[in-house]
């Protein structure tokens, strides 16, 4: 558990810290075509394969595909940001994912890039404890419980994610949010109107703050700015 005075930064894993592109490439080997992994992750694997009238050729192929999660590469902006955060004792960084505890732990500790920074994270928190998935509010309350935050302290936690549904779910639960917009398309999710339907911060990468909720653009390390504001 962390002190209630600390700022918790919860990093989503797949698509935020780790790129799933290598899994898509592994899948393509078996079908002689490229299928964007973002399409597959919106559905269950087998449902997606059924839609494309495809099937895995063998159990070995299935094992090869799923094992690719244990060797995912990190995005280039991840390591410099984790190095910065590791030096800040007022921050409690954790991994926070929809994956199973075993799957996420393997990904963090076996990734050729992220494994070197695995000790930066104070905990790996998954949905195993609640048996529900993001963006259900209970998942974000489970995160709070795991880091020692009460429901009144939800605003002391930041979610960093590249997934809009995750951002909206965290905001609804009372967390502060940072959306990683690596494609630079801008926030287009209109499910919830007003500030509660938008991230507090938008970044092109973990080390580049692009725009806050007021529309002000900033340059530099975002967490330095955030922590300076909270100390004021």
DRENPA-3360 file (N, C-alpha, C; in nm, 2 decimals, always signed):
BEGIN
1 = XXXXXXXX = +0.08/-0.12/+0.00/+0.00/+0.00/+0.00/+0.09/+0.12/+0.00 ~ +0.03/+0.23/-0.05/+0.10/+0.36/-0.05/+0.04/+0.46/+0.04 ~ +0.12/+0.55/+0.08/+0.07/+0.66/+0.17/-0.04/+0.74/+0.10 ~ -0.14/+0.78/+0.17/-0.25/+0.86/+0.11/-0.20/+0.99/+0.06 ~ -0.08/+1.04/+0.10/-0.03/+1.17/+0.05/+0.04/+1.16/-0.08 ~ +0.07/+1.04/-0.12/+0.13/+1.02/-0.25/+0.04/+1.03/-0.37 ~ +0.09/+1.07/-0.48/+0.01/+1.07/-0.61/+0.04/+0.94/-0.67 ~ -0.07/+0.87/-0.70/-0.06/+0.74/-0.77/-0.08/+0.76/-0.92;
9 = XXXXXXXX = +0.02/+0.71/-1.00/+0.01/+0.71/-1.15/-0.01/+0.57/-1.19 ~ -0.13/+0.54/-1.24/-0.16/+0.40/-1.29/-0.15/+0.39/-1.44 ~ -0.05/+0.31/-1.49/-0.03/+0.30/-1.63/-0.10/+0.18/-1.69 ~ -0.19/+0.20/-1.78/-0.24/+0.09/-1.86/-0.12/+0.03/-1.93 ~ -0.13/-0.10/-1.96/-0.02/-0.18/-2.01/-0.02/-0.19/-2.17 ~ -0.12/-0.26/-2.21/-0.13/-0.30/-2.36/-0.18/-0.18/-2.44 ~ -0.09/-0.13/-2.53/-0.13/-0.02/-2.61/-0.09/+0.12/-2.55 ~ -0.04/+0.12/-2.43/+0.00/+0.24/-2.36/+0.15/+0.23/-2.33;
17 = XXXXXXXX = +0.20/+0.13/-2.25/+0.34/+0.11/-2.23/+0.40/+0.01/-2.33 ~ +0.32/-0.10/-2.36/+0.37/-0.20/-2.46/+0.29/-0.19/-2.59 ~ +0.36/-0.21/-2.70/+0.30/-0.21/-2.83/+0.26/-0.35/-2.86 ~ +0.13/-0.37/-2.91/+0.09/-0.50/-2.95/+0.11/-0.53/-3.10 ~ +0.19/-0.45/-3.16/+0.22/-0.46/-3.30/+0.28/-0.60/-3.33 ~ +0.37/-0.64/-3.24/+0.44/-0.77/-3.26/+0.34/-0.89/-3.26 ~ +0.23/-0.88/-3.19/+0.13/-0.99/-3.18/+0.06/-0.99/-3.32 ~ +0.03/-0.87/-3.37/-0.03/-0.86/-3.50/+0.06/-0.93/-3.61;
25 = XXXXXXXX = +0.19/-0.90/-3.60/+0.28/-0.96/-3.70/+0.28/-1.11/-3.68 ~ +0.28/-1.16/-3.56/+0.28/-1.30/-3.54/+0.16/-1.37/-3.59 ~ +0.05/-1.30/-3.58/-0.08/-1.35/-3.63/-0.08/-1.35/-3.78 ~ -0.02/-1.25/-3.84/-0.01/-1.24/-3.99/+0.07/-1.36/-4.05 ~ +0.17/-1.41/-3.98/+0.25/-1.52/-4.03/+0.17/-1.64/-4.06 ~ +0.06/-1.66/-3.99/-0.02/-1.78/-4.01/-0.13/-1.76/-4.11 ~ -0.15/-1.64/-4.16/-0.26/-1.62/-4.25/-0.21/-1.55/-4.38 ~ -0.08/-1.52/-4.39/-0.03/-1.46/-4.51/-0.10/-1.33/-4.54;
33 = XXXXXXXX = -0.14/-1.26/-4.44/-0.20/-1.13/-4.45/-0.19/-1.05/-4.32 ~ -0.20/-0.92/-4.33/-0.19/-0.84/-4.21/-0.33/-0.81/-4.16 ~ -0.36/-0.83/-4.03/-0.48/-0.80/-3.96/-0.45/-0.71/-3.85 ~ -0.49/-0.58/-3.85/-0.46/-0.49/-3.74/-0.51/-0.55/-3.60 ~ -0.41/-0.55/-3.51/-0.44/-0.61/-3.38/-0.55/-0.53/-3.30 ~ -0.56/-0.41/-3.33/-0.67/-0.33/-3.27/-0.81/-0.38/-3.30 ~ -0.82/-0.44/-3.42/-0.95/-0.50/-3.46/-0.98/-0.62/-3.38 ~ -0.87/-0.70/-3.36/-0.89/-0.83/-3.28/-0.92/-0.80/-3.14;
41 = XXXXXXXX = -0.85/-0.70/-3.08/-0.87/-0.68/-2.93/-1.00/-0.63/-2.90 ~ -1.08/-0.58/-2.99/-1.22/-0.53/-2.97/-1.31/-0.65/-2.95 ~ -1.27/-0.76/-2.99/-1.35/-0.88/-2.97/-1.27/-0.99/-2.91 ~ -1.33/-1.10/-2.89/-1.24/-1.22/-2.85/-1.17/-1.27/-2.97 ~ -1.06/-1.33/-2.94/-0.97/-1.38/-3.05/-1.05/-1.47/-3.15 ~ -1.12/-1.56/-3.10/-1.19/-1.66/-3.19/-1.30/-1.60/-3.26 ~ -1.37/-1.50/-3.20/-1.48/-1.43/-3.27/-1.42/-1.35/-3.39 ~ -1.31/-1.29/-3.36/-1.24/-1.21/-3.47/-1.20/-1.31/-3.59;
49 = XXXXXXXX = -1.14/-1.42/-3.55/-1.10/-1.51/-3.66/-1.22/-1.56/-3.73 ~ -1.33/-1.59/-3.67/-1.45/-1.63/-3.73/-1.50/-1.53/-3.83 ~ -1.50/-1.40/-3.80/-1.54/-1.30/-3.89/-1.46/-1.29/-4.02 ~ -1.34/-1.33/-4.01/-1.25/-1.33/-4.13/-1.24/-1.47/-4.19 ~ -1.33/-1.56/-4.14/-1.33/-1.69/-4.20/-1.19/-1.76/-4.19 ~ -1.13/-1.74/-4.08/-0.99/-1.80/-4.06/-0.99/-1.89/-3.94 ~ -0.89/-1.97/-3.93/-0.87/-2.05/-3.81/-0.72/-2.07/-3.79 ~ -0.68/-2.09/-3.67/-0.54/-2.11/-3.64/-0.51/-2.26/-3.69;
57 = XXXXXXXX = -0.40/-2.28/-3.76/-0.37/-2.41/-3.81/-0.33/-2.52/-3.71 ~ -0.30/-2.48/-3.59/-0.26/-2.58/-3.49/-0.25/-2.52/-3.35 ~ -0.25/-2.61/-3.25/-0.23/-2.56/-3.12/-0.10/-2.49/-3.10 ~ +0.00/-2.54/-3.17/+0.13/-2.47/-3.17/+0.13/-2.33/-3.22 ~ +0.04/-2.30/-3.32/+0.03/-2.17/-3.37/-0.04/-2.08/-3.26 ~ -0.14/-2.14/-3.20/-0.21/-2.06/-3.09/-0.11/-2.03/-2.98 ~ -0.03/-2.12/-2.94/+0.07/-2.10/-2.83/+0.17/-1.99/-2.87 ~ +0.21/-2.00/-3.00/+0.30/-1.90/-3.05/+0.24/-1.76/-3.05;
65 = XXXXXXXX = +0.12/-1.75/-3.08/+0.05/-1.62/-3.08/+0.04/-1.57/-2.94 ~ -0.01/-1.65/-2.85/-0.03/-1.60/-2.71/+0.11/-1.57/-2.64 ~ +0.21/-1.65/-2.68/+0.34/-1.63/-2.62/+0.40/-1.49/-2.66 ~ +0.35/-1.44/-2.77/+0.40/-1.31/-2.82/+0.38/-1.20/-2.72 ~ +0.28/-1.22/-2.63/+0.25/-1.12/-2.53/+0.37/-1.11/-2.43 ~ +0.45/-1.22/-2.42/+0.56/-1.22/-2.32/+0.68/-1.15/-2.37 ~ +0.68/-1.10/-2.50/+0.80/-1.04/-2.55/+0.76/-0.91/-2.63 ~ +0.66/-0.84/-2.58/+0.62/-0.72/-2.65/+0.72/-0.61/-2.63;
73 = XXXXXXXX = +0.74/-0.53/-2.73/+0.83/-0.41/-2.72/+0.76/-0.29/-2.66 ~ +0.83/-0.21/-2.58/+0.78/-0.09/-2.53/+0.78/+0.02/-2.63 ~ +0.70/+0.12/-2.62/+0.70/+0.24/-2.71/+0.83/+0.31/-2.67 ~ +0.89/+0.38/-2.77/+1.02/+0.45/-2.74/+1.02/+0.55/-2.63 ~ +0.90/+0.61/-2.61/+0.89/+0.72/-2.51/+0.88/+0.67/-2.37 ~ +0.86/+0.54/-2.35/+0.83/+0.48/-2.22/+0.95/+0.49/-2.12 ~ +1.07/+0.44/-2.17/+1.19/+0.43/-2.08/+1.23/+0.57/-2.02 ~ +1.24/+0.68/-2.10/+1.28/+0.81/-2.05/+1.18/+0.86/-1.94;
81 = XXXXXXXX = +1.05/+0.83/-1.96/+0.95/+0.88/-1.87/+0.96/+0.80/-1.74 ~ +0.98/+0.67/-1.75/+0.99/+0.59/-1.63/+1.12/+0.62/-1.55 ~ +1.22/+0.66/-1.62/+1.34/+0.70/-1.55/+1.32/+0.83/-1.47 ~ +1.24/+0.92/-1.53/+1.21/+1.04/-1.46/+1.12/+1.01/-1.33 ~ +1.02/+0.93/-1.35/+0.93/+0.90/-1.24/+1.00/+0.82/-1.13 ~ +1.09/+0.74/-1.17/+1.16/+0.66/-1.07/+1.24/+0.75/-0.97 ~ +1.27/+0.87/-1.01/+1.35/+0.96/-0.93/+1.26/+1.05/-0.84 ~ +1.13/+1.04/-0.86/+1.04/+1.12/-0.78/+0.97/+1.04/-0.67;
89 = XXXXXXXX = +1.00/+1.06/-0.55/+0.95/+0.98/-0.44/+0.81/+1.01/-0.40 ~ +0.76/+1.12/-0.45/+0.62/+1.16/-0.42/+0.52/+1.09/-0.51 ~ +0.57/+1.01/-0.60/+0.48/+0.94/-0.70/+0.49/+0.79/-0.67 ~ +0.37/+0.72/-0.68/+0.36/+0.58/-0.67/+0.32/+0.52/-0.81 ~ +0.41/+0.48/-0.89/+0.37/+0.42/-1.02/+0.33/+0.28/-1.01 ~ +0.22/+0.24/-1.07/+0.17/+0.10/-1.08/+0.13/+0.07/-1.22 ~ +0.13/-0.06/-1.25/+0.07/-0.11/-1.38/-0.08/-0.15/-1.34 ~ -0.17/-0.11/-1.43/-0.31/-0.13/-1.41/-0.38/-0.18/-1.54;
97 = XXXXXXXX = -0.42/-0.31/-1.54/-0.46/-0.37/-1.67/-0.58/-0.45/-1.66 ~ -0.65/-0.47/-1.77/-0.76/-0.56/-1.78/-0.71/-0.71/-1.80 ~ -0.58/-0.73/-1.82/-0.53/-0.86/-1.83/-0.53/-0.94/-1.70 ~ -0.50/-1.07/-1.71/-0.49/-1.15/-1.59/-0.36/-1.12/-1.52 ~ -0.35/-1.15/-1.39/-0.23/-1.13/-1.31/-0.11/-1.20/-1.37 ~ -0.13/-1.32/-1.41/-0.02/-1.40/-1.47/+0.02/-1.34/-1.61 ~ -0.07/-1.31/-1.69/-0.04/-1.26/-1.82/+0.03/-1.12/-1.81 ~ -0.02/-1.03/-1.73/+0.04/-0.90/-1.72/+0.18/-0.91/-1.65;
105 = XXXXXXXX = +0.19/-0.99/-1.55/+0.32/-1.00/-1.48/+0.42/-1.06/-1.58 ~ +0.39/-1.15/-1.66/+0.48/-1.21/-1.76/+0.52/-1.10/-1.86 ~ +0.42/-1.02/-1.90/+0.45/-0.92/-2.00/+0.55/-0.81/-1.95 ~ +0.53/-0.77/-1.82/+0.61/-0.67/-1.76/+0.75/-0.72/-1.74 ~ +0.77/-0.85/-1.69/+0.90/-0.90/-1.65/+0.97/-0.97/-1.77 ~ +0.90/-1.00/-1.88/+0.97/-1.06/-1.99/+0.98/-0.97/-2.11 ~ +0.92/-0.86/-2.11/+0.94/-0.77/-2.23/+1.09/-0.73/-2.24 ~ +1.14/-0.74/-2.36/+1.28/-0.70/-2.38/+1.31/-0.56/-2.34;
113 = XXXXXXXX = +1.21/-0.47/-2.35/+1.23/-0.33/-2.31/+1.18/-0.29/-2.17 ~ +1.06/-0.34/-2.14/+1.00/-0.29/-2.01/+1.06/-0.36/-1.89 ~ +1.11/-0.48/-1.91/+1.16/-0.56/-1.80/+1.27/-0.49/-1.72 ~ +1.35/-0.41/-1.79/+1.46/-0.33/-1.73/+1.41/-0.23/-1.63 ~ +1.28/-0.19/-1.65/+1.22/-0.09/-1.56/+1.11/-0.15/-1.47 ~ +1.10/-0.28/-1.46/+1.00/-0.34/-1.38/+1.00/-0.30/-1.24 ~ +1.12/-0.27/-1.18/+1.12/-0.24/-1.04/+1.07/-0.10/-1.01 ~ +1.05/-0.02/-1.12/+0.99/+0.12/-1.10/+0.85/+0.11/-1.05;
121 = XXXXXXXX = +0.78/+0.00/-1.09/+0.64/-0.01/-1.05/+0.63/-0.07/-0.91 ~ +0.55/-0.01/-0.83/+0.53/-0.05/-0.69/+0.43/-0.17/-0.68 ~ +0.35/-0.19/-0.79/+0.26/-0.30/-0.79/+0.21/-0.32/-0.93 ~ +0.16/-0.44/-0.95/+0.09/-0.48/-1.08/-0.05/-0.51/-1.04 ~ -0.14/-0.43/-1.08/-0.28/-0.44/-1.04/-0.37/-0.48/-1.16 ~ -0.44/-0.59/-1.15/-0.53/-0.63/-1.26/-0.67/-0.65/-1.21 ~ -0.76/-0.69/-1.30/-0.90/-0.70/-1.27/-0.93/-0.84/-1.21 ~ -0.83/-0.92/-1.19/-0.86/-1.05/-1.13/-0.93/-1.04/-1.00;
129 = XXXXXXXX = -0.90/-0.94/-0.92/-0.96/-0.93/-0.79/-1.11/-0.89/-0.79 ~ -1.16/-0.84/-0.90/-1.30/-0.80/-0.91/-1.38/-0.87/-1.01 ~ -1.31/-0.94/-1.10/-1.38/-1.02/-1.20/-1.47/-0.94/-1.29 ~ -1.43/-0.82/-1.31/-1.50/-0.72/-1.40/-1.39/-0.65/-1.49 ~ -1.43/-0.59/-1.59/-1.33/-0.52/-1.68/-1.35/-0.37/-1.69 ~ -1.25/-0.30/-1.72/-1.26/-0.16/-1.75/-1.35/-0.15/-1.87 ~ -1.44/-0.05/-1.87/-1.45/+0.07/-1.78/-1.55/+0.06/-1.67 ~ -1.58/-0.06/-1.61/-1.67/-0.07/-1.50/-1.61/+0.00/-1.38;
137 = XXXXXXXX = -1.69/+0.08/-1.31/-1.64/+0.16/-1.20/-1.57/+0.08/-1.09 ~ -1.62/-0.04/-1.07/-1.56/-0.13/-0.96/-1.42/-0.16/-0.99 ~ -1.37/-0.16/-1.11/-1.23/-0.18/-1.14/-1.14/-0.07/-1.09 ~ -1.19/+0.05/-1.11/-1.11/+0.17/-1.06/-1.12/+0.18/-0.91 ~ -1.23/+0.14/-0.85/-1.24/+0.14/-0.70/-1.14/+0.03/-0.65 ~ -1.13/-0.08/-0.72/-1.04/-0.18/-0.68/-0.90/-0.13/-0.68 ~ -0.86/-0.05/-0.79/-0.73/+0.01/-0.79/-0.71/+0.09/-0.66 ~ -0.81/+0.17/-0.63/-0.80/+0.26/-0.51/-0.77/+0.17/-0.38;
145 = XXXXXXXX = -0.85/+0.07/-0.37/-0.83/-0.02/-0.26/-0.69/-0.08/-0.25 ~ -0.64/-0.11/-0.36/-0.51/-0.18/-0.37/-0.39/-0.08/-0.34 ~ -0.41/+0.05/-0.36/-0.31/+0.14/-0.33/-0.34/+0.22/-0.20 ~ -0.44/+0.18/-0.13/-0.47/+0.25/+0.00/-0.54/+0.38/-0.01 ~ -0.62/+0.40/-0.12/-0.69/+0.53/-0.13/-0.84/+0.50/-0.10 ~ -0.90/+0.60/-0.04/-1.05/+0.59/-0.01/-1.12/+0.64/-0.13 ~ -1.26/+0.63/-0.13/-1.34/+0.68/-0.24/-1.33/+0.83/-0.25 ~ -1.30/+0.90/-0.13/-1.28/+1.04/-0.13/-1.15/+1.09/-0.19;
153 = XXXXXXXX = -1.06/+0.99/-0.21/-0.92/+1.02/-0.26/-0.90/+0.98/-0.40 ~ -1.01/+0.95/-0.48/-1.00/+0.91/-0.61/-0.92/+1.01/-0.70 ~ -0.94/+1.14/-0.67/-0.88/+1.24/-0.74/-0.73/+1.25/-0.72 ~ -0.67/+1.17/-0.63/-0.53/+1.17/-0.60/-0.46/+1.06/-0.69 ~ -0.54/+1.00/-0.78/-0.48/+0.90/-0.87/-0.50/+0.94/-1.01 ~ -0.39/+0.92/-1.09/-0.39/+0.95/-1.23/-0.40/+0.82/-1.31 ~ -0.48/+0.81/-1.41/-0.47/+0.70/-1.51/-0.40/+0.75/-1.63 ~ -0.31/+0.68/-1.68/-0.24/+0.70/-1.81/-0.27/+0.59/-1.90;
161 = XXXXXXXX = -0.34/+0.62/-2.01/-0.39/+0.52/-2.10/-0.40/+0.57/-2.24 ~ -0.38/+0.48/-2.34/-0.41/+0.52/-2.48/-0.54/+0.47/-2.52 ~ -0.63/+0.42/-2.43/-0.76/+0.37/-2.47/-0.87/+0.47/-2.42 ~ -0.94/+0.53/-2.51/-1.05/+0.63/-2.47/-1.15/+0.57/-2.37 ~ -1.19/+0.44/-2.39/-1.29/+0.39/-2.30/-1.24/+0.38/-2.16 ~ -1.11/+0.36/-2.14/-1.04/+0.36/-2.01/-1.04/+0.50/-1.95 ~ -1.01/+0.60/-2.03/-1.02/+0.73/-1.98/-1.15/+0.77/-1.93 ~ -1.26/+0.74/-2.01/-1.39/+0.78/-1.97/-1.43/+0.71/-1.84;
169 = XXXXXXXX = -1.40/+0.58/-1.83/-1.43/+0.50/-1.71/-1.36/+0.56/-1.59 ~ -1.24/+0.59/-1.60/-1.16/+0.65/-1.49/-1.22/+0.78/-1.44 ~ -1.25/+0.86/-1.54/-1.31/+1.00/-1.51/-1.44/+0.98/-1.43 ~ -1.52/+0.89/-1.48/-1.65/+0.86/-1.41/-1.64/+0.82/-1.27 ~ -1.52/+0.75/-1.24/-1.50/+0.70/-1.11/-1.43/+0.80/-1.02 ~ -1.40/+0.92/-1.08/-1.34/+1.03/-1.00/-1.19/+1.04/-1.01 ~ -1.13/+0.96/-1.10/-0.98/+0.98/-1.12/-0.95/+1.09/-1.21 ~ -0.82/+1.13/-1.21/-0.77/+1.23/-1.31/-0.71/+1.14/-1.42;
177 = XXXXXXXX = -0.71/+1.20/-1.54/-0.67/+1.11/-1.65/-0.58/+1.18/-1.75 ~ -0.49/+1.10/-1.81/-0.40/+1.14/-1.91/-0.41/+1.05/-2.03 ~ -0.46/+1.10/-2.14/-0.47/+1.02/-2.26/-0.35/+1.03/-2.35 ~ -0.29/+0.91/-2.39/-0.17/+0.91/-2.48/-0.22/+0.90/-2.62 ~ -0.21/+1.01/-2.69/-0.26/+1.02/-2.83/-0.14/+1.01/-2.93 ~ -0.09/+0.89/-2.94/+0.03/+0.88/-3.02/+0.01/+0.90/-3.17 ~ -0.12/+0.88/-3.22/-0.15/+0.90/-3.36/-0.18/+1.04/-3.39 ~ -0.20/+1.13/-3.28/-0.22/+1.27/-3.31/-0.35/+1.30/-3.37;
185 = XXXXXXXX = -0.46/+1.22/-3.34/-0.59/+1.24/-3.41/-0.68/+1.33/-3.32 ~ -0.64/+1.35/-3.20/-0.72/+1.44/-3.11/-0.84/+1.35/-3.05 ~ -0.89/+1.41/-2.94/-1.00/+1.34/-2.87/-1.13/+1.35/-2.95 ~ -1.19/+1.24/-2.99/-1.31/+1.24/-3.07/-1.43/+1.17/-3.00 ~ -1.40/+1.10/-2.89/-1.50/+1.03/-2.82/-1.61/+1.12/-2.76 ~ -1.73/+1.10/-2.80/-1.84/+1.19/-2.76/-1.95/+1.12/-2.68 ~ -1.91/+1.01/-2.62/-2.01/+0.93/-2.54/-2.06/+1.02/-2.42 ~ -1.98/+1.09/-2.35/-2.02/+1.17/-2.24/-1.98/+1.32/-2.27;
193 = XXXXXXXX = -2.07/+1.41/-2.26/-2.05/+1.55/-2.30/-1.98/+1.62/-2.18 ~ -1.91/+1.73/-2.21/-1.85/+1.81/-2.10/-1.72/+1.76/-2.05 ~ -1.66/+1.82/-1.95/-1.53/+1.78/-1.89/-1.52/+1.64/-1.85 ~ -1.63/+1.58/-1.80/-1.63/+1.45/-1.75/-1.61/+1.34/-1.86 ~ -1.63/+1.39/-1.98/-1.62/+1.30/-2.10/-1.49/+1.32/-2.17 ~ -1.40/+1.40/-2.11/-1.27/+1.42/-2.17/-1.15/+1.40/-2.08 ~ -1.03/+1.37/-2.13/-0.92/+1.35/-2.04/-0.87/+1.49/-1.98 ~ -0.81/+1.48/-1.87/-0.76/+1.61/-1.81/-0.64/+1.65/-1.89;
201 = XXXXXXXX = -0.56/+1.56/-1.94/-0.44/+1.59/-2.01/-0.43/+1.50/-2.14 ~ -0.37/+1.56/-2.24/-0.35/+1.48/-2.37/-0.20/+1.49/-2.40 ~ -0.14/+1.38/-2.43/+0.00/+1.38/-2.47/+0.02/+1.30/-2.60 ~ +0.11/+1.34/-2.68/+0.15/+1.26/-2.80/+0.24/+1.14/-2.76 ~ +0.31/+1.15/-2.65/+0.39/+1.05/-2.60/+0.40/+1.07/-2.45 ~ +0.46/+0.97/-2.38/+0.46/+0.99/-2.23/+0.54/+1.11/-2.18 ~ +0.63/+1.15/-2.26/+0.71/+1.27/-2.22/+0.67/+1.40/-2.28 ~ +0.56/+1.40/-2.35/+0.52/+1.52/-2.42/+0.38/+1.56/-2.39;
209 = XXXXXXXX = +0.36/+1.67/-2.32/+0.23/+1.72/-2.29/+0.18/+1.80/-2.40 ~ +0.07/+1.77/-2.46/+0.01/+1.85/-2.57/-0.09/+1.95/-2.53 ~ -0.19/+1.91/-2.46/-0.30/+2.00/-2.43/-0.37/+1.96/-2.30 ~ -0.41/+2.06/-2.22/-0.49/+2.03/-2.10/-0.63/+2.05/-2.13 ~ -0.72/+2.02/-2.03/-0.86/+2.03/-2.05/-0.91/+2.17/-2.08 ~ -0.83/+2.28/-2.05/-0.87/+2.41/-2.08/-0.82/+2.45/-2.22 ~ -0.75/+2.36/-2.29/-0.71/+2.40/-2.42/-0.57/+2.46/-2.43 ~ -0.51/+2.47/-2.31/-0.37/+2.53/-2.30/-0.27/+2.43/-2.34;
217 = XXXXXXXX = -0.17/+2.47/-2.42/-0.07/+2.38/-2.47/+0.06/+2.40/-2.39 ~ +0.12/+2.29/-2.35/+0.24/+2.30/-2.27/+0.35/+2.21/-2.33 ~ +0.47/+2.24/-2.30/+0.58/+2.16/-2.35/+0.67/+2.12/-2.23 ~ +0.72/+2.00/-2.23/+0.80/+1.96/-2.12/+0.75/+1.83/-2.06 ~ +0.81/+1.79/-1.95/+0.77/+1.67/-1.88/+0.64/+1.69/-1.80 ~ +0.54/+1.63/-1.84/+0.41/+1.65/-1.78/+0.40/+1.63/-1.63 ~ +0.47/+1.52/-1.58/+0.45/+1.49/-1.44/+0.52/+1.59/-1.35 ~ +0.63/+1.65/-1.40/+0.69/+1.76/-1.33/+0.59/+1.87/-1.31;
225 = XXXXXXXX = +0.52/+1.90/-1.42/+0.42/+2.01/-1.41/+0.30/+1.97/-1.32 ~ +0.26/+1.85/-1.33/+0.15/+1.81/-1.24/+0.18/+1.81/-1.10 ~ +0.30/+1.76/-1.06/+0.34/+1.75/-0.92/+0.37/+1.89/-0.87 ~ +0.42/+1.98/-0.95/+0.44/+2.12/-0.91/+0.31/+2.19/-0.87 ~ +0.21/+2.16/-0.96/+0.08/+2.22/-0.93/+0.02/+2.17/-0.80 ~ +0.04/+2.04/-0.77/-0.02/+1.98/-0.66/+0.05/+2.02/-0.53 ~ +0.18/+2.06/-0.54/+0.25/+2.11/-0.42/+0.21/+2.25/-0.39 ~ +0.17/+2.33/-0.49/+0.14/+2.47/-0.47/+0.02/+2.49/-0.38;
% end
